[in-house]
Amino acid sequence: MIEDFSFSNFKSFKDLNSLNMTTFNSDDKLSDNFIILPTGEKVLKSKAIYGANASGKSIIIKALNTFISVVKNSVKDHDAFNQIDKFRLSPQSIIESSYFQLIFRLDNMRYRYGFEVDQGVVKEEWLFLKKNKREVCVFERESTNITHITKKYFKEGILFNEILKKSKESSNVFRNNSLFLTTLYSFGGNLSTKIVEKISSINILSGINTSKLNEEAKKSLDDENAKDFILRFLKNADTGIKNIEKQKFTIENVEHEFVVSKRNRYSEEGEVIGDYPFFFDTNESEGTKKMFELSPFIYSAIKNNEVLVIDEFDAKFHPLITQKIIELFNSKENKGAQLIFVTHDTNLLSSSLLRRDQIDFVEKDKYGASHLYSLAEIKGVRKDASFEKDYIHGKYGAIPFLGNFSKLLDI
């Protein structure tokens, strides 16, 4: 589970900002919406991110996606760090490093991993673990020098560092534009493999660009358990679909595979007389297609206690559908999956659905820098307040300041 993701000097975010997934205070309202860890910490099951257009909401998701991509690919992709774009509206930011750090849980351990990078070169990198109440340094790095390694927890790092000292080709093995963690992962290190694979399991989806999601959803129909979940998901969403499957058709002597949905056919007396197949891609609504595309990722997150991040969550969805998905993640039965989503749907701003610490806002200041903050940080907000009404009226900020649109009629 993610406890915190922090970053700075990335696109419209100049200063250090944190997406915090821990509870803000001792408020136990909606207690099913968080998980109490063995150590006593409370981690949220879902988080909503609101803000005006161009405020920087999607950039938070891009920052996390960039972090994951660099951790996965910095060894094999020499240009992996080029996707880190600094804050450009300040001369000082151009010469400073960009910072990324993720705090997460793995095997009952709390890990804190991060790095600083400038001009495609790693300046610092670190990994700490916390068992019970004491945090221990696993390794620290400055440039290409490993300044500290704890043998007890990182034997693979000790061994690799000894090889580096003896190797005349060490500069080719450990580059200044690759992460130490990723390097050890590429050599099959035990802890590094666990961490990189756990970070890589975070699924980041867009609610608008769905072509790749469609292919993944089609593949998931080969798994009977996943297919059963998808079908039940579509049925519960009142799509009218009774079955869904892949079928092969021969067109001009070439075999093609299509997803087919089936609905009941009725007699004039209203009795079911069979079913009728439809080609899913061409006959179903955009909303139904999105449900199909998201459902296997929801299934995987719930089944494997993974993190699912969705940008433009409410695109093409009825508000009741998004509400039910959030309720699914917030349910008592969910033992470790997390949902982080960007939305404009103010219907979800309800004290009966989300806690104050489950609602974040993004706002740009007059210097063009984005800032992320939680509703729980705003003083004077009651637990049972009308979050939606107060947000629309600008009480929490993070709304657009609109001009006089009627003047646009004077062309």
C-alpha positions in Angstrom: 0.0 0.0 0.0 1.1 3.5 -0.7 1.5 5.7 2.4 2.9 8.8 0.7 4.2 10.0 -2.7 6.3 13.2 -2.7 7.9 15.1 -5.6 9.2 18.5 -6.5 10.4 20.5 -9.5 8.3 18.5 -11.9 6.3 20.3 -14.6 3.9 22.8 -12.9 5.0 21.7 -9.4 7.9 23.8 -8.1 8.0 23.0 -4.4 7.7 19.8 -2.5 4.2 18.3 -2.6 2.9 15.1 -1.1 0.0 12.8 -2.0 -0.6 11.5 1.5 -2.5 8.2 1.9 -2.5 8.0 5.7 -5.3 9.3 7.8 -4.9 12.9 8.9 -6.1 12.6 12.5 -7.8 10.3 14.9 -11.2 10.9 13.2 -12.7 7.4 12.9 -15.7 8.5 10.8 -16.2 6.0 7.9 -13.8 3.6 9.6 -14.2 1.1 6.7 -12.4 3.7 4.4 -9.0 3.0 5.9 -7.0 0.0 7.0 -5.3 -0.3 10.4 -1.8 -1.8 9.9 -0.2 -4.1 12.6 1.9 -1.1 13.6 -1.1 1.0 14.3 -0.9 3.4 11.3 -4.1 4.0 9.3 -3.8 3.9 5.5 -6.6 5.2 3.3 -8.2 2.9 0.7 -9.1 5.7 -1.7 -8.2 9.3 -2.5 -10.0 11.8 -4.7 -8.1 14.7 -6.4 -10.1 17.8 -7.5 -9.1 21.1 -9.1 -9.7 23.5 -12.0 -8.7 22.7 -15.5 -4.9 23.2 -16.0 -4.4 23.3 -12.3 -2.0 20.3 -12.3 -4.2 17.4 -11.3 -3.1 15.1 -14.1 0.6 16.1 -13.5 0.4 14.4 -10.1 -0.5 11.2 -11.9 2.3 11.9 -14.5 4.8 12.4 -11.7 3.9 9.0 -10.2 3.9 7.4 -13.6 7.4 8.9 -14.4 8.7 7.7 -11.0 7.5 4.1 -11.8 8.8 4.2 -15.4 12.3 5.4 -14.2 12.5 2.7 -11.5 11.6 0.0 -14.1 13.6 1.2 -17.0 16.6 3.3 -16.0 19.1 0.5 -16.8 17.9 -0.6 -20.2 16.7 2.9 -21.3 19.5 5.4 -21.2 17.0 8.2 -21.8 14.6 7.2 -19.0 15.3 10.5 -17.1 14.5 12.7 -20.1 10.8 12.4 -19.3 11.5 14.5 -16.1 10.5 18.0 -17.1 11.4 20.7 -14.6 9.3 23.7 -13.5 10.2 26.3 -16.1 8.7 29.5 -14.7 11.6 30.1 -12.2 15.3 30.5 -13.2 16.2 28.8 -9.9 14.2 25.7 -10.6 16.1 25.2 -13.9 19.4 24.7 -12.0 17.9 22.6 -9.2 17.3 18.9 -9.0 13.9 17.1 -9.3 12.9 15.0 -6.3 10.8 11.8 -6.1 10.0 9.6 -3.1 7.6 6.8 -2.4 6.7 5.4 1.0 5.0 2.1 0.8 4.3 -1.2 2.6 5.8 -4.6 1.5 5.9 -7.8 3.6 4.9 -5.9 6.8 7.8 -3.5 6.3 7.6 0.2 5.6 10.0 1.3 2.9 11.0 4.8 1.9 12.7 5.0 -1.5 13.6 8.0 -3.6 16.1 9.8 -5.7 17.1 13.3 -6.9 18.0 13.8 -10.6 19.3 16.8 -12.6 19.9 16.9 -16.3 19.5 13.2 -16.6 22.1 12.4 -13.9 21.3 10.9 -10.5 22.5 13.2 -7.7 21.2 11.2 -4.8 19.4 7.9 -4.2 18.2 6.3 -1.0 16.3 3.4 0.5 15.2 3.1 4.1 13.1 0.5 5.9 11.1 0.7 9.1 10.2 -2.3 11.1 8.2 -1.5 14.3 9.3 2.0 15.2 12.9 2.3 14.1 13.9 3.4 10.6 17.1 1.8 9.2 19.1 3.0 6.2 19.4 0.2 3.6 21.6 2.2 1.2 22.4 5.8 0.3 24.1 7.0 -2.8 25.7 10.3 -4.0 26.3 10.4 -7.8 27.9 7.0 -8.6 29.3 6.5 -5.1 27.4 4.2 -2.7 28.0 6.0 0.6 26.3 3.5 2.9 24.9 0.0 2.8 23.5 -2.1 5.6 24.7 -5.6 5.2 21.9 -7.2 7.3 19.2 -6.0 4.9 21.0 -5.5 1.6 23.6 -8.3 1.0 23.0 -8.0 -2.7 24.2 -4.4 -2.5 27.3 -5.3 -0.6 28.2 -8.0 -3.1 27.6 -5.7 -6.1 29.6 -2.9 -4.6 32.6 -5.2 -4.0 32.4 -6.2 -7.6 32.3 -2.6 -8.7 35.4 -1.8 -6.7 37.3 -4.6 -8.4 36.0 -4.1 -11.9 37.9 -2.0 -14.4 34.6 -1.6 -16.4 32.6 -0.4 -13.4 31.6 2.8 -15.2 29.8 0.7 -17.8 28.0 -1.4 -15.1 26.8 1.4 -12.9 26.0 4.6 -14.8 25.3 8.0 -13.4 22.0 7.9 -15.4 20.7 4.7 -13.9 19.4 3.9 -10.5 21.3 1.6 -8.1 18.0 -0.2 -7.2 17.2 -0.8 -10.9 20.8 -2.0 -11.6 20.5 -4.6 -8.8 17.1 -5.6 -10.1 18.5 -6.3 -13.5 21.0 -8.7 -11.9 18.2 -10.5 -10.0 18.8 -9.1 -6.5 16.4 -10.4 -4.0 15.1 -7.2 -2.2 15.6 -5.0 -5.2 13.4 -7.4 -7.3 10.7 -7.3 -4.7 10.7 -3.6 -4.5 10.8 -2.9 -8.2 8.1 -5.4 -9.0 5.9 -4.0 -6.2 6.3 -0.5 -7.5 5.7 -1.7 -11.1 2.4 -3.3 -10.0 0.9 0.2 -9.5 -1.6 0.5 -12.4 -2.0 4.0 -13.9 -4.9 4.4 -16.3 -6.5 7.2 -18.2 -10.3 7.5 -18.5 -10.0 8.9 -22.0 -7.2 7.1 -23.9 -8.5 3.5 -23.8 -7.2 1.7 -26.9 -4.5 -0.2 -24.9 -7.0 -0.8 -22.1 -9.4 -2.5 -24.5 -6.7 -5.0 -25.6 -5.9 -5.8 -22.0 -9.6 -6.3 -21.2 -10.0 -8.7 -24.1 -7.0 -10.8 -22.9 -8.5 -10.9 -19.4 -11.5 -12.8 -20.8 -9.2 -15.9 -21.0 -9.2 -16.0 -17.2 -12.4 -17.5 -16.0 -12.3 -15.8 -12.7 -11.6 -12.4 -14.2 -14.3 -13.0 -16.8 -16.8 -13.8 -14.1 -16.0 -10.6 -12.3 -16.2 -8.5 -15.5 -19.6 -10.0 -16.3 -21.0 -9.4 -12.8 -19.6 -5.9 -12.9 -21.4 -5.1 -16.2 -24.6 -6.7 -15.0 -24.6 -4.7 -11.7 -24.0 -1.6 -13.7 -27.4 -2.1 -15.4 -25.9 -2.4 -18.9 -28.4 -5.2 -19.9 -25.6 -7.5 -20.9 -26.2 -11.2 -20.0 -23.0 -12.6 -21.3 -19.7 -11.6 -22.9 -17.2 -13.8 -24.7 -14.6 -13.9 -27.4 -15.6 -15.4 -30.7 -13.7 -16.1 -34.0 -15.1 -15.2 -37.4 -13.6 -15.8 -40.8 -13.7 -12.7 -43.1 -12.4 -13.1 -46.6 -10.6 -16.3 -45.6 -8.9 -14.5 -42.7 -9.8 -15.5 -39.1 -10.5 -12.6 -36.7 -11.4 -12.6 -33.0 -14.0 -10.3 -31.7 -15.6 -9.6 -28.3 -19.3 -10.3 -28.4 -21.9 -9.2 -25.8 -25.3 -11.0 -25.6 -28.7 -9.6 -24.5 -32.0 -11.3 -24.0 -34.5 -11.4 -26.8 -38.2 -11.2 -25.9 -41.5 -12.3 -27.5 -44.4 -10.0 -27.9 -45.7 -11.4 -24.6 -42.5 -10.3 -22.9 -41.0 -13.8 -22.4 -37.3 -14.5 -23.0 -37.0 -16.5 -26.2 -33.2 -16.6 -26.4 -30.3 -14.1 -26.7 -28.9 -11.9 -29.4 -25.2 -11.2 -30.0 -23.7 -7.8 -30.6 -20.1 -6.9 -31.7 -19.0 -5.2 -28.5 -16.7 -2.6 -30.1 -19.2 -1.2 -32.5 -22.5 -1.7 -30.7 -21.9 -0.9 -27.1 -22.0 2.7 -25.6 -18.8 4.5 -24.7 -19.7 4.2 -21.0 -20.2 0.4 -21.3 -16.9 0.1 -23.1 -15.1 2.0 -20.4 -16.6 -0.3 -17.7 -15.3 -3.3 -19.7 -11.9 -1.8 -20.0 -11.6 -0.8 -16.3 -13.1 -3.9 -14.8 -10.1 -6.3 -15.1 -7.9 -3.7 -13.4 -10.4 -3.3 -10.6 -10.5 -7.1 -10.3 -6.7 -7.3 -10.2 -6.4 -4.5 -7.6 -9.0 -6.1 -5.3 -7.7 -9.6 -5.7 -4.0 -8.8 -5.3 -4.1 -5.8 -3.0 -2.7 -3.5 -5.6 -2.8 0.3 -6.2 -5.1 1.5 -9.1 -4.7 5.1 -10.2 -7.2 6.6 -12.7 -7.0 9.9 -14.4 -10.3 11.4 -15.7 -12.1 8.8 -13.6 -15.6 10.3 -14.3 -15.2 10.5 -18.1 -18.1 8.7 -19.8 -19.5 7.4 -16.5 -22.8 8.1 -14.8 -22.1 9.5 -11.2 -23.8 6.5 -9.7 -21.2 4.2 -11.4 -18.2 6.1 -10.0 -19.8 6.2 -6.6 -20.3 2.4 -6.6 -16.7 1.8 -7.6 -15.4 4.0 -4.8 -17.7 2.2 -2.4 -16.2 -1.1 -3.6 -12.7 0.0 -2.6 -13.9 1.6 0.6 -15.8 -1.6 1.6 -15.0 -3.6 4.7 -14.2 -6.6 2.5 -11.3 -4.8 0.8 -8.2 -5.8 2.7 -5.5 -3.8 1.0 -6.4 -2.4 -2.5 -6.2 1.3 -3.0 -7.9 3.6 -5.5 -6.5 7.1 -6.4 -8.4 9.1 -8.9 -8.7 12.5 -10.6 -12.2 13.8 -11.1 -14.4 16.8 -11.6 -17.5 15.0 -10.4 -18.7 17.0 -7.4 -21.4 14.5 -6.7 -18.7 12.4 -5.0 -18.0 15.2 -2.5 -20.1 13.7 0.2 -19.3 13.2 3.8 -21.2 9.9 3.7 -18.8 8.6 1.0 -15.4 10.2 1.6 -13.6 11.4 4.7 -12.0 14.8 4.7 -8.5 13.2 4.4 -9.7 11.3 1.3 -10.2 14.6 -0.6 -7.3 16.5 -2.1 -7.3 19.7 -4.1 -4.8 21.2 -6.6 -4.5 24.9 -7.2 -2.1 27.1 -9.1 -0.7 30.3 -7.5 -0.2 33.6 -9.4 3.4 32.4 -10.3 2.1 29.4 -12.2 3.1 26.8 -9.6 0.7 24.1 -8.6 0.0 23.1 -4.9 -1.6 20.0 -3.6 -3.4 20.1 -0.2 -6.0 18.0 1.7 -9.5 19.1 2.8 -8.4 17.8 6.2 -5.8 20.6 6.3 -8.5 23.4 6.0 -9.6 24.7 9.3 -13.2 25.0 10.3 -14.5 22.2 8.0 -17.0 20.0 10.0 -17.1 16.2 9.4 -20.7 16.5 8.3 -20.3 19.6 6.2 -21.7 19.8 2.6 -18.4 19.3 0.9 -19.9 19.7 -2.6 -21.7 22.9 -1.9 -18.8 24.5 -0.1 -16.4 23.5 -2.9 -18.6 24.9 -5.7 -18.9 28.2 -3.7 -15.1 28.4 -3.5 -14.7 27.8 0.2 -11.8 25.3 -0.4 -10.2 27.0 -3.4 -9.1 24.9 -6.4 -11.9 26.3 -8.7 -11.5 28.3 -11.9 -11.9 32.1 -11.7 -14.1 32.7 -14.7 -14.5 35.8 -16.8 -17.6 37.2 -18.3 -18.5 34.6 -21.0 -21.4 36.8 -22.2 -18.9 39.2 -23.8 -17.9 36.4 -26.2 -21.3 36.9 -28.0 -19.9 40.2 -29.3 -17.9 38.8 -32.2 
